């Protein structure tokens, strides 16, 4: 995944780069009528020669880590909810079974968000997202 950012600080062989988050509405904010504010994110990237503070650079991150993170983020709650609904429906028969299955399915979503919060903290501490400055962007 490639994005452009601005080098804010250099620490040894690493650079702190500010990039704008990708949004669902794309990158054409000028033509958008939603007037949403796109927050910036600071990342740490490996530095290349010739880059200094204030330069616009192209930053690359490995797509496999982003895909793995998205799969866990969206897949885990869905799988957990479906499994809990099916098990609860099998245990409780009759009209009340569907009600219990629905309530337990909603409760499983809350549990999955707690699991995701723990997973996010673990992944953040491992710094599994590795960023590289590919090139300096000429303006």
C-alpha positions in Angstrom: 0.0 0.0 0.0 1.6 3.3 -1.1 0.8 6.7 0.4 2.3 10.1 0.3 3.3 11.9 3.5 5.4 14.7 4.8 8.6 14.1 6.9 8.2 15.8 10.2 11.2 14.6 12.1 14.3 12.4 11.6 15.7 10.2 14.3 18.8 8.3 13.2 17.9 6.1 10.3 14.1 6.5 11.0 11.8 9.2 9.9 8.5 10.3 11.5 6.1 10.8 8.5 2.7 12.4 8.7 0.2 10.7 6.3 -3.5 11.2 5.9 -5.7 8.3 6.6 -7.5 6.6 3.7 -11.2 7.3 3.8 -14.1 5.5 2.3 -15.0 8.5 0.1 -11.6 8.4 -1.7 -9.0 11.1 -2.0 -11.0 13.8 -3.8 -11.8 15.9 -0.8 -12.2 19.1 -2.8 -15.2 17.7 -4.7 -16.8 16.1 -1.7 -19.8 17.8 -0.1 -19.5 15.9 3.2 -16.9 18.3 4.6 -15.4 15.6 6.8 -12.1 16.1 8.5 -9.5 13.4 7.5 -7.2 12.9 10.5 -3.5 12.6 10.0 -1.4 9.7 11.4 2.3 9.8 12.3 4.2 6.7 11.3 7.8 5.7 11.7 9.5 4.6 8.4 13.0 3.5 7.4 14.9 6.5 6.0 16.6 6.7 2.6 19.4 9.0 1.5 18.5 12.6 0.4 15.3 13.0 2.5 15.1 15.8 4.9 12.5 17.3 7.2 9.6 18.9 5.2 10.0 16.7 2.1 7.0 14.9 0.6 7.8 11.2 0.3 6.1 8.1 -0.9 5.7 5.5 1.9 5.1 1.8 1.3 3.7 -0.8 3.7 3.4 -4.5 3.2 -0.1 -5.4 2.0 -0.1 -8.8 3.7 -0.1 -7.2 7.2 -2.9 -4.8 6.3 -5.0 -7.7 4.9 -4.3 -9.9 7.9 -5.4 -7.1 10.2 -8.6 -6.5 8.2 -9.4 -10.2 8.1 -9.2 -10.4 11.9 -11.0 -7.1 12.4 -14.0 -8.0 10.2 -13.9 -11.8 10.2 -13.6 -12.6 13.9 -16.8 -10.8 15.1 -18.8 -12.4 12.2 -17.5 -15.9 12.8 -18.0 -15.7 16.6 -21.5 -14.3 16.2 -22.6 -17.0 13.7 -21.1 -19.8 15.8 -22.8 -18.5 19.0 -26.2 -18.1 17.2 -26.0 -21.7 15.8 -25.0 -23.2 19.1 -27.6 -21.3 21.1 -30.3 -22.2 18.5 -29.3 -25.9 18.8 -29.4 -25.9 22.6 -32.7 -23.9 23.0 -35.6 -25.2 20.9 -38.9 -23.5 20.2 -39.9 -19.9 20.0 -37.6 -18.7 22.8 -34.6 -20.4 21.1 -34.5 -17.8 18.4 -34.8 -15.0 20.9 -32.0 -16.4 23.0 -29.9 -17.0 19.9 -30.3 -13.4 18.9 -29.5 -12.0 22.3 -26.5 -14.3 22.6 -25.3 -13.2 19.1 -25.4 -9.6 20.1 -23.6 -10.4 23.3 -20.9 -12.3 21.3 -20.3 -9.1 19.3 -19.5 -7.3 22.6 -17.1 -10.1 23.5 -15.4 -10.0 20.1 -14.8 -6.3 20.4 -13.0 -6.9 23.7 -10.9 -9.6 22.1 -10.1 -7.2 19.2 -9.0 -4.5 21.7 -6.6 -6.9 23.3 -5.4 -8.1 19.8 -4.9 -4.5 18.7 -2.8 -3.6 21.8 -0.7 -6.8 21.2 -0.1 -6.0 17.5 0.6 -2.3 18.2 3.3 -3.3 20.7 4.9 -5.7 18.2 4.9 -3.0 15.5 4.0 -5.5 12.9 3.3 -2.7 10.4 6.6 -1.9 8.8 6.8 1.2 6.7 9.5 2.1 4.1 10.2 5.4 2.3 10.3 4.4 -1.3 11.2 7.8 -2.9 11.1 11.5 -2.5 8.2 13.0 -4.3 9.1 16.0 -6.5 6.6 18.8 -6.5 
